[in-house]
Amino acid sequence: MSRRLAHCTVAFLALAAAACSEAPETRTGGAINPPSEFTVAHQRSLRQSLPFDDRRDFDEQRRGFIAAPGYRQIVDEAGELVWDIGRYDFLLSGEDLDSIHPSLQRQATLNMNYGLYEVVPGKIYQVRGFDLSNMTLIRGDTGWIVFDVLLVKETAAAALEFANAELGELPVVAVIYSHSHADHFGGIRGVLTETQIESAAVPIIAPRGFMENAISENVYAGNAMGRRASYQYGRVLPVSPFGQVDSAIGKATASGTLGLVAPTRVIEKDFEEHTIDGVRMVFQNTPGTEAPAEMNTWFPDLKVFWAAENITATIHNVYTLRGALVRDAHKWSKGINEALYRFGVDAEVMLASHNWPRWGNERIQEIMRAQRDAYANLNNQVLHLANQGVTINEIHNEYEVPESLKKQWSVRQYHGSEFHNSRAVLNRYLGYWDGNPATLAPLSPADSAPLYVEMMGGADTILRKGRGLYDAGQYRHAMEIVNRLVYAEPDNDKAKLLLADIFEQLGYQYESASLRNSFLSAAQELRLGVPESLGIETGGPDAVRALTTSQWWDAIAIRVDSQKADGINFKLNFVTPDNGETLVVEMSNGTLTNIVGFTAADADATLTINRADLVPVMMQQATFATQLQAGKAKLGGNGLILTQLASTLVAFDPLFEMMPGTR
């Protein structure tokens, strides 16, 4: 993954610097608006109703602080910026900002914990604020055991270097990946050298299913996921009180070089005990919770519980807006409960791969029970309502978090939200259909919207009504009608700018960083159009190399346009001699499939290429044609089938339109 992964463009970084301390910036095509009187009243009422007198999180966030670097930016070898915590310094002023939900502002301020922290004296340390996630260092008998290595090489190297400078340099003797999301394994090349990786001298330990899930989640739907992630994480928003302020579990994702090195040891059993460099650990596999492959860790001799990303300082995404398989809230709750009764009853310290640790058994059990109950309540009450006929199109307005949970900061909706999580639970059990046949095969919005606009009396009538609803602070009602007008008339600038204003106020009011970023990102695109570049890539060299040959062909199959492919029929024997693998790749019925371990006697052609020579093709650094010309591949039979295949493939546009009329 390139350094362009997640950072704003230079222009937006410059804009953010001005916007942090100044009034909203006027921009071509529309203006960033201040919070309306209704938004201000909404935020001020929350400051009165939420338990802001509970300051324990601030005490825990500061506890064990050793030092912060003298720098607030991290650059790569070429001098390009990959991380800038200083952009968020406006959060340290202590001023109440009405353009941010007060609870989210509190979380965003807590996530300004930047530097090196001691968690267990002389034994466990964390480097925080160098990336979206934390790097955790366990002092073993001879060196550092590193739990999670951040997202990119540059931030990981800086974090390890800073810890060594402050604590005394030690070698890395083991690496643990807590789970299969990139911000926990992507920085591996910042803590291990190529020699260490090639020799497997330093064990890399991961939960079962790690590699399969680390490489599959961002490949098959990678283009769409990357585009949607630009909304969820607010990647092109200015960092300011009026834009991106936080990502709930950390500030933002760093840019830089993402790596993926396969583990050398996989934890297969539900519970496994290992001693690593003198440190005793019990690993708890928790598949299907926050990630498809994830594990907690218990340190029995230290009374320390590592919660991975299963327990952080927020309710997480059961459905993540960037797009992923829906997670199992019931299993998630069960996994926390298992950890509570096995480890939590004895734990004196609980830490995780995001946010800050908790100390004291009573406090730890309080947090674990609240998180357990929050996911269980979500699962059970959504089903409770569904079994009474509440549908997926109603559930987000019907499900309500119990008051007892609302009063606990540890289960507020900073990352997930009751809106999209409740719909996700219902979708998991019952699917997207609400039971009304009218929604089984609905018109697309662009096709249905003109009818609505006509029946509502045309654009002028909708704009007048929409502006009146906006002026009255009825933003969701205004959104309902103006959104239809934008779909019906995507070139109607007045409609787009009004919808942007509506989205903006809703964004200011939402507690969930995911919702805030999505609404504000949509508002920005309605005003300015799709940016020329979003800086999004969903896989880097290591991730591509990690694909099996079958997975790579599966990814190629997704690019096939069935309309172009229908009528093309072939069988291709595909052989990679250096690893002894054979596949049959078949095109039929407009569909490309493959199967491993077979050859077809009636194949139209046979393509032979070593896996090592296939990798450049996979990485789009070479083609089959260039490898054939170089003598690195052999083709027997009807070579025209490769030309036929190429003619059906579509190159996906990473900047596809999210809101109508923005391209």
N, C-alpha and C positions, 0 to 999 in steps of 0.2 A: 504494500500500500504506500502510495507516495506521500510526500509532505503536504499534499493538498487535501488530505482526508477530511479535515473538519474545520479548518480555519476560514474565517471570513476573508474576503478579498482585501487587498491593501486599501482600496477606497473605503470600504466599510470600517476597517480598523481606524482609519483617520476620522471617519464620521463619529465612531464610538468615542474617541478621545474628546471630541467637542461636546458630544451629547451627555457625557457623564455628569457634567457640572452645570450645563447650560439648559435653557428652556428647550422644548422640542424643536428640532431642526426642520425647516421648511425645505421640501424637496420637489423636484420636477414631477408633475403628475399628481400631486396631492401632498398633504402635510401630515406629519405626526401630530396628533392632537393631545392636549393634556387630558387628564381624567376629568370626566364630566362631573357635575354636581351630584348626580346619582351614584357614580362610582366613588366619589369622595365620601358620601354618606354611607355607602356600603362598607368601605374600608374602616371608617371611624367606628361604625357599630361593632365590627369584628374586634377592634382593639379593646372594646369594653367587655366583650363576651368571652374571649378566649383567655386561657390561664397564663397570661404573660408574667405573673408573679412567680411561676415555677422556673427557677433559673438553674436547675441542676444540669441541664445540657451544656450551659456555658461553662460551668465548673469542670465538667468532664472533658469538654473540648479543649480546655487550656491545660488540664492536668498533665504533668510530665514533660512540659515543653522544655527543650534543651536549647535549640537555636534555630534561627531562620537564615537562609543565605542572604548575602548582601545584594544579590540580584533578584529581580522579579520576572525576568524573561529567560527562556532557554532557546538557543539557536542550534541549527545543525552544522555539519562540517562546512557547508557553503555559506554560512552566516545567515541563513534564512530563519525567520521566526517560527518556532514550533509550539511555544507555550508562553503565555503572558498573564500571570495572575494579577499583575498590576492594573489591568483593565477594569478589575472589579473593586478597586479601592474606594469607589463612591459608597460602597456598602458599609464602610467602616466609620462613616460620619456620625452614625447614631440618629440621623434624621428620619422621621416617619415619611415614607414616600408613598403618596396616594396612587401612584401608577402601578404599585405592586401589592398584591394581596398581603396583608400584614403577617400572616403565618408563613407565607412563602418568603417574605423578606427576612423573617427571623431565621429560617432554614438557610437562606442564601448567605446570611451573615455568619452563621455557625460554620458553613463550609469554607470560610476564609482561613481555616486552620492550615497554615503554610509553614512547613519546616520539619524538624526532627523532634520526635516525642519518645519519651521512655514510658513503656506500658507496664513492664515488670522489671524492677531494678536489676540492672546488670544482665538481663536475659532477653527481653523482648522489646523491640523498638519499631516505630512506624515513621515513614516519610510520607507526609500528607501534603496535598495541594500542588503536587507536581504533575498531575494528570487527573482524569476523572476518578481513578481508583487510588488506593493506598498501596505502598510497598511495605510489607512487614518483614522484619529481620529477626530471626531467632539465633541467639548465640549458642552454637554447639561447642563440642570439645575442641575442635580445630578451626572452625570457620562459621560463616553465615549460612543458615538455612533460610532461603528467600521464599516467602509466601506471596505469590502473584507479582508480576513483573511489569505492571502498567501496560499501556497501549502501544507505545512506540519505543524504539531503541534509544532515541535521544533523551527522553525524559527519564527512562529507566537508568541509563548510564549516569545522568546527572544526580539522580536520587541516591544511587549506590555510592558514587564518589563523595557526595556530601556527608553521608552517614559514616563512611570510612574516615573522612577528614576530622569529624567530630568525635568518633568513638575509638579510633585506632583501626588501621587497615587489617582486614581479615579476608581470606579467600572465600569465594562462594563454594560451598561443599554439597549443596543440594538445592533444587528448585521444586516448589510445589505449585501446580496450577489448581486453583480451587474449583474452576469450572470452565465451560467451553465458550465463554464470551471473550471477544478480542481484547478488551481492556484488562484482561487478567493474564494473557499469554503473549500479547503482541510485542512486548518489550524485551523478549528473551535475549536478543542479540546485544542488548545493552548491559547484560550481566554475565554473559558467557561469551568466550572467544570462539572463533570458528574451530580452532584446534580442540577446545574442550567439547564442542558440539560433535565434531567428527569422531572423536575418540570415545564419546559417551563416558568420559571420566567423571563427570558430575551427574548424578542421577536426577532425572526429571520425572516427577511423580504426578499422576493425574487420575481422576475418577474414571470408572468404566464408561465406555461410549464417548470418550473425549474427542478422539480424532474424527470419528464419523460426524459428530455434531458441530465441531469447530469448523469443518470445511463445508458442510452441506447447508447450514442455515443462511449463509450469505452468497451462495452461488446460484441456485436454481431460480430464485426470485430476486437476485442481487440488484439488478438495475432498478426495479421498482422499489425495493427496500431502501436503496441508497437515496433515491429521490424523496421518498416519504420521510426518511430520517432527517432530511434537511428541514422539514417542518418540526418534527418532534424535538430536535435539539436546537432549533433556531440558529442553524449554522451560518446563515447569511444575514441575520439580524445584527444591528449594532449592539454592542455591549453597553447598556445604559439603563437608567430607570425606566425607559420607554421601550426597551428591547429585551435582549436576552440577559438574564440576571443569574441563572442557576440551572443545574440539571438534576436537582433533588439529591442525588447520591454523590455529587461533586459539582465543580464549576462547569466543566465542558470537556470535550474530548480533544486531546492534543493532536497536532499534525505530526508528520514524521514518517519513519520507516517501520512498518509493521512486519513482524516475523511470525513464523509458526514452525516450531521444532517439535517433532513427535516425542511423546514421553518415552522414557526407557523403562518405566515401571508403572503398571496400571493397577489401581485398587479395585479388585473384582468383587469382593464379598461386601455384604451390607455393612459389616463392621470388621475392621482389620487393625491389629496393633503392630506397629513397627518402631524400632529404635533407630534413629538417624543421627549420626554424629553425637551419640550419647544422650539424645533427647527422645524420651518415650512419647509416642503419639498414638491415638486411636482415631482412625478415619471412619467417618459415617457417610456412606453413599446416600445421596438424596436425589435420585433421578426424577425428572418430571416436576421439579419445584421451580425455582427461579430460572434454572437452565435445565435442558434435557440431560446434561451430565454435570453433576455438582457434588461436592462433598464438604461436610463440616469436619473439624478436627478437635479432639479433646486432648489436653496435655495433663495427664493424671498427677504427675509429680509437681506441677505448678498450679493446679486448680484453675486452669485457663481454658476457656471455650472459644474456639474460632468458628464464627458463624457464617463464613464465606460471604455470599450475598443473599442468603436466606433470611437473615435478620439484619436490617439496616435501620437508619433513623427515619424511615418513611414506610408507608404502604407502597409496595412495588406494583409493577404492571402484571396483571394476570393476562392481559392482552396488551402488547406493546404497539404503539401507534405506527412505528416504522414498518410493522408487519412481521409476524412470526407465528408459529403454532401457538394456539391458546394453551396457557399453562393451567395446571390442575390445582385450583385453590384448596380443594379438599385434601389432596395429597400433601400440599405445602403445609397446611395446618397440622397434619399427622406427623410430618417430618420434624416440625418444631416441637410438637408434644413429646415425641420420642427422645429428642435431644434434651428437653427439659427434665424428663424423669430419669434419663441415664446420666446426664452430665450437669444440667443446670442446678440441680438440688445441692451440688457440692461446689459449683463454680464461684470463684472470687473475682475473676476478671472475665469479661466477654468483649471480644473485639471482632472486627469484620473487615472486609475488603473495601468498604466505603465508610464515610463519615467518621465517627470517633468511638472509643471504647466506653464500657460501663464497668464500674467497680462496686463490689459488695454484693453478697448473695441475695439480699432482699431486693436490691435494685435490679439485678440481673433477672430474677424470677418475675418481677413486675413487667419488665420489657418482654420477656419470652412469652408470658401468658397473654399480654395484650396483643402481640403479633399473632400468636396462635389463634386467639379468639377472633381477631379481625378477619383473617382468611376463612375461618370456619363460619363466621357469621355471614360473610359475603356469599359463600357457597350455599349455606343452608337457607338463608332468607330469600335469595333469588329463586331457589327451587320451591320454597314455601309459596312465594307469589306466583311462580309459573304454574304450580299445581292448582291455582285458583283462577287461571286464565289470563294472567298478565303476560303480554307478549314482548318480544325482543324490541319492538318499537315503542314500548311503554316502560320497560323495566327500569331504565335509567332515571325516570321521573317518579317511580314508585318506591324503589329500594332506598332505604335511609339507614345510615350508620347509627347504631345506638348512642345515646348521649354519653354513656359511661366511656365509650371509646373515643368520642369526639374530644373529650377533655384531656386526652393523653397525647402529648406531642409525638411520641414514638410511632403512633399509628395514624398520623395525619396524611392527607392525600397529595404528597408532593410529587411523586413519580407516577404512580397510577392515579386513578380517580374513580369514585363510585360510578361515574357516568360510563366510562368505557369498560371498567372491570365487571360491572353488573351485566352488561350486554354480552361480555365474553363468556361468563359462566353459563348464561342461558344458551348461547350459541354452542358451547361445548356439549351440552346435554341434548338440546333440541334442534340445533341448527339455525340457519338464518330466517326460515319461514315463520311468519307470525300466525299461520292458520287461516288467513284470508286468501282465497284463490286469486284475488286481484293483485296480490304481491308475488305470485308465483312466476309470472312472466311480465313484469311491468315494463312500460316504456322507459327508454333512457331519459335522463333529465333534459337533455337537449331537444328531445322529441316531445316530451310532455309539457315542458315549460311554456311554449308558445300558446298552447290551449289555455293554460292557467292565466297567462297574461291577457289573452283576448277576453276571457270570461270575467276578469277583474277590471276590465275597462281600459286596458292599455297602459303603456309605460308611464305616462304623466300621472295617471290616477295612483298607480303603485308607488311612484316616487313621492307624491304628496303624502300618502298614507304612511309610507316607510319613514319619511322624515319626521312626521308627527309622532310615530311610535318611538323613533330615536330620541326626539326632543323630550318625550315623556319618560325616558329611561327604560322603555320596554324593549330591550335589545333582542331578546330571543324571538319575540313576535315580529319585530322588524326584519330580523334575519330570515324568517320563514318566507316572507313575501318577496323581499328584495333579491334573495338568492335565486328565486325562480325567474325573476326578470333578467338577471345576469346570464342565466342559462339560455333564456329565450333570445336575448339581444346581447351577445358577448362583445359587441362593439359600442355598447351604450356606456360612455365614460361616466356619466352622472350616476348611473346605477352602480357601476363598479366602485366609484369613490364613496358612495353612500354605504355600500356593503363593507368596504374597507373600514370606514368609521365605526360601523357596528361591531365588526370583528375586533377592532382595537379595544373598545370599551369592555367587551367580554373577556378579552385576553388579560386586561388589567385586573379583572375581578376574580379570575380563576386561581385557586390555590395550587393546582397541579402545574408544575413547570412544563410538563408535556403538553397540556392544553394551552397554557399561556403561549408557549413558543409556536404552536400550530396556528392559533388564531392570529398572532402578530405576524407570522410569516406569510399567511394568506393575505392579510391586509397589505403588507409590503408588496407582494407580487401583483395584487390588483391595482396598486398605484404605479408601480415601476415596471411591471412585466417580469418575466422570468430572467434572472441574471444570466450573463453570458457564460458564467462558469459557477458551478456550485462547489467545486473542489471535492467531489465525491468519487471515491473508488471503493469497490466492495471486496476486492481481493488483491493481494500482492504476490510477489514471486513465491514466497514460501507456501502461501495458501494454494496457489495453482499447482505447485509441485506435489503438494500433499493429496491432490485429487487422485483417486484410482483411475485407471484408464476407462473403466466402465462409467464412473461418475462424470468424466470429461465428455464421453459420448452422450450421456444423459443431458448434460448442459448444452451440447450442440443440438440435440433433438428439440430443445425448447426454442431454439432460434429458427427452426424449420417452419416456413409458411405453408400450411397444409393445402391451401388453394393452389399454390405453385407446385407443390409436390405430388398432388393427386394425379395418378397416371404414370408416375415414375416408379419403377419397381426394380430392385436389385438386391443381391446378397454379396456382402464383402467379408472375406476372411481377413481378420486383422491380427497380425502376429508380432509380438515383441520378444525376440529371442533371448535378450539378456536377462529377463526375469521369467522366461518360460511361460508367458501368458498367451492365450488365444481367445479371440472373440469372434462372434458372427454379428456383423452390423447389417441390419436389414431395413430397406425402405419398402413399405407397402401401405396401401390405403391412406396415402398422404401422411404417414407416420414413420418416424425413424426409431428403431429399437435396437438393443444389443443384448447379448447374452455371453457370459464368461465361461470358458472351459469347453467350448465346442468349436468345431469347424464344419462347414457345409460342403458336401461333396459336389453340389451343383452351384457353387458360388460363381458369380460373374467375374470376380477378380480377387486377387490376394495381395494385400499390402503388408510388407514386412519392414519393420523399423524398430530399432532398439528403443526401449523406454527412455534411455538417456538422450536419444536424438529426437524423441517425440516431445520432450519437455519444452524445447524452444518453440515448437508448433503450438503447444498448449498456451504458452505465454505470449503468442502472437509476435514472436521475434523471427519466426521463419514460417514457411508454408510447406505443405507436402511437396509442392512442385520444386521449391528450392532444395529441399532435402533429397529429392530424387535426382536433381541435377548434380548435387554434390556427392552422390554415391552413398548417401547415408540411409537410403530407403530403396526398396525394390518393389516394383509393381508388375504383377503378372495378370493376364486376362484383359478385360475391357476397361481400359483406363478412363474412358469417357464418363464412367459413373461418378468419379470425383468431381468432374465438371458439372454433371447433373446435380449432385448434392450441393455444390457451391451456389448454383443458381436458385436454390430454394431458401437460402439462409438470409436472415434479416439482422442488420446491425441495430441494436437497440439505442434509442436516443436517451441519454441520461438526464436531459432537460425537458422531458415531456411535460405537457401542460397539466397542472394540478387544478387551477381555477380557470374557468372559461375566459377566453379573450385576453390571455396574458402572454401569448406568443405572437 
